[in-house]
Amino acid sequence: MLDARLLVKVLCVIVIRNMTKDINKVYVQGHTPFKCYRDVSVSIILIIVALVIPFQASMGFMKPDIETINIWFQRSGSITVLLSLVAEYVISRLHGIIRPAGFTSKETENIRKKLENPLMVLRYIGGGTAVLGTIIWGYGDLLI
């Protein structure tokens, strides 16, 4: 089984590796490149955890003795939805920050170009994870 901690570390290294050298320069609304990449990393971690939780629940991880596996798996869908929505919020907030209304600086345009496509991919993955969590939450006891 793939170690989740290793996967999270690798994804964070990939994201943070692309940071610019002027890490403390403020681009827009008090956000530095570090804060922008931090938000992307947080979103990635939240989505990974949201996807891992149902698999862990289906194997009985932390299951109380009075619960069945079916119900425990179904309940994991609510946590998946919650984490997916938090990740979606972080992504949407960051998208609004890197695409401000009006004129922008050259530095803001540079970071927007670097983060726009990964943010769109994360939005779709986060939305899909929320839909998957909703299905698990509603019909998880029938799926197992």
N, C-alpha and C positions, 0 to 999 in steps of 0.2 A: 504494500500500500504506500502511496506517495506521502511523504512527510509534509504536512501542511505548513509547518514552521519554515522548512526549507523553501517551499514554494513562495511564501510570503516574503522571505528575505530576498529571493531572486527577483521577484517583481519589483520590490522597493529599490533594489540596487539598479535595475534597469531604468526605472523612472528617475531616480535621483542622479544617475550618471549623466543625464542630459541637461543638468542644471548649468546655468551660465556662470561665468567667473565673478561677476559683480552681484554677489548673493545678497548684499544688504541694500542695494539700490531700490528705492520705492518706485513701483511702476504706476499703480492706480489704486485709489481708495485705501492707502496704507498697506497694500500687499506687496511683498517682495517676491522674487522668484521662488525663494525657499518656501514661503507660505503657500504659493500656488501648487508647487510640487508636493508639499506636505498634504494638502487637501486631496490631490489625486491619489497619493499613497493610502490615505485613510479610506477613501472610497474603494480602492482595490481590496484592502484588507477586509472591509465590511462585507463586500460582495463574496469574497472567498469564504469568510466565516458563515455567511448566510447560506451558501451552498453546501458547506461541510456539515452543518447542524442536522439536517434531515437524514444524511447518511449515518451519522453517529447515532441518532435516535432509532433508526431502523435496526441497528445492531444492539440496542438496549443500553446505550451509554447513559448512566445516571438515572436509570428507570427505577421508580419506586416499586416495591414488591406488589402493591395492590393494583398497579396499572398493567394493562396488556400492551404488547408491542404495537399493535394497531393504533390504539388510542395515543400512545406516547409519540408515535410517528406523526399522527394527525396534529398533535399539539405543537410539534416542532415547526409546523408551517406558520404559526403565528410569529414565532421568533424570526423566521426567514423573511416574512413580510416586513416586520419592524426594521430589521437591519437593512433590507433593500430600500425601504423608504428613507431611512436616514442617509444612506449612500446617495440616493437620488437628490435629496435636499442639498448635500454638500456639493454634488456635481452641478446642480442648477445655480447655486449661489456663486460658485467659481465661474461658471459660464457667464453670468451677469457681470462679474468683476472684470473678466478679460475682454468683454465686448461692451464697454461703456457707451452711452449715447454721446454723440458729438464727436469732436476731433480727439484723436489720441496721439500719444507720443510714439516715436520709432521703437522704443523699448517695449511698449505695450503691444505693438503690432508683432514684434519678434516673438514674444511669449505667447501671443494669441495663435500665431502660425504653428508653434510647437505643440500647443495643447488642444487646439480645436478638434482635430481628428480623434485623438485618444479620448477626449471628453464625449464625443458623439458615440464612440464605441462603448464607453462605460455607461452612457445613458441607456443604450439598447440592452446591454447585458443586465444592468440594474432593473430595468423594466421587465425584462424576461424573467429575472429572478423573483421579482414581486408577483408576477403572474403564476410562476411555478409554486411559490409559497402559498398563494391563495388556493390553488388547486389542491395542494397537500393539506392545507388547513380545512378545506371543505370536504374533501373526499379521501383523505389519507388513510382512514380506517378501511376503506374499500380497496385501496391500491395495494396493500400488503397482504 
